[in-house]
């Protein structure tokens, strides 16, 4: 959803204020969300985006899946850690087998390496799966199951 952001610039003893309309998601991240969303739909999931909670929420056969997407950035390790933290904050306080979580990254070496560096034992305990989406919209599972 587009929103306006205010920028203030101080230059040469003058203060300039300008507004810029930006979307809630960077272009590459929006593409990865779109492609993963399409893949989930093709697997029978009912999908919606819910930017206030996570990037994608999907439901299938009474099972909920919360998905956080991180596209290519200059700090993929930090972004993966942030995404895992965002998903952990959405986890129910009691164990619930009907809820699972997924982290989706762009299928490029730095992002995939950062994602698979997360300890698999911890991801398994959290019920978190890892996926990668390539430039053509193809999805591959890196770890876990949704």
N, C-alpha and C positions, 0 to 999 in steps of 0.2 A: 504494500500500500504506500503510495507516495506521501511524503511529508516535507514540510519546509524546514530548513535548517538555517539559523542565523550565523553569519560569519562577521567578525569584527576585525578590521585591518588598521593598524597604526603605521603610517608611513609618512616620512617627510613632514612631521609635525601636524599631520592631518589624520583625523579619525574617519574611517569609511565603514559603513554598515551595509551589508547586502544580504539578500535572501537567496537561497538556492533550493530548488525542489529536487529531492533525491528519493530514490526508491528505498524501501526497507532492506533490500538485499542487493549485493553486488551482482553484476551481470552473469559472471561465471557460476556463482552460487545459485542464482535463480535458475540457470540451465540445469545444474545438477539436481536441484529440487524437482524441476519439471520432469526430467528423465526418470528419476527414481520413483516419483509419483506415478508416472505412466507404467513403469515396470510393476509396481505394487498392484495397480489396477488390473494389469494383465494376469496377475497371480490370484485374482479374486478378492482382493482387499477393497473395501470402501474407504476412499481416501479424502482427506481434507487438509488444507494448510491452516495452521493456527499459530500465527506469528507471536501471539501473546504467551504461548506456552512453549512450543517447540516448532520446528519447521514443518513437520508433517505429523498428523495423527491418523492412523489407519485402524480399521476394524474388520475382523473376519471371524465368523463362527464364535462370537462372544469373546474374542481375544482382542485386546488393544495393543497397538504398537506405537510407541513414541519415537520419532526420528529427528535427529539433529544432523544437519549437513554443514560441512566445512569444505569449501573449494580451495583451489591453489592460492597460497599466500606467501608472504616473505617469512612467516614464522609458523610453519606447519606443526611443529611440536607443541608450541603454546596453544595453537588453535585446537588441536586434538585434546589436550588437557582441559581446555575451556569447555569444549563440547561434552566431554565425559562428565565434567562438573555440572553442566546444565542439565544433563539427563539424570544424574544422581539426585539433583534437587527436585525432580519430578517423580521420583520413586515413592511408592506408598510406604508408610511406616511399618506396615505388617506385610509379610510375604504374601504375594498374590500371583498364582500361576497363570492368571488370565491377562497379565500385563507383561510386556517385554519392551526392550529398548534397542535402538540401532544407531550407530554412528556411520554416516556415509561421507566418504571423501572422494575427491576427484581422482581418477585413475591415472596418476602420474607418480613417478618414483618418490619424490620427497614427501608427498601427502600419504602415500601407501606405507612408506617406511615409518613415518611418524605414527600412523594408526596401529600397525602391527607391533610396534615397540611397547604398546600398553601391555601390561602383564596379563596373559591369557587366563591365568587362574582367577584374577580379580574380575576380568570381564565375564567369565563363566559364573562366578558367584553373584554378579550383578544382573545376570541374564541379558547381557548386552552382546549384540552381533555387530560385525564390521562388514561394510560393503564398499565397493569402489565403482564409480560410474565413469566410463570412458567418453572420449570426444564424440563418438557416434551414438551415445545413449545406451550402450551395452552395460549391463550390471553384472558384477561378479562378487561372490561372497568371499570375504577374507577370513572370517572366523565366526563361530556361533551359529545360532539359528533363531529366526524370528517367529 
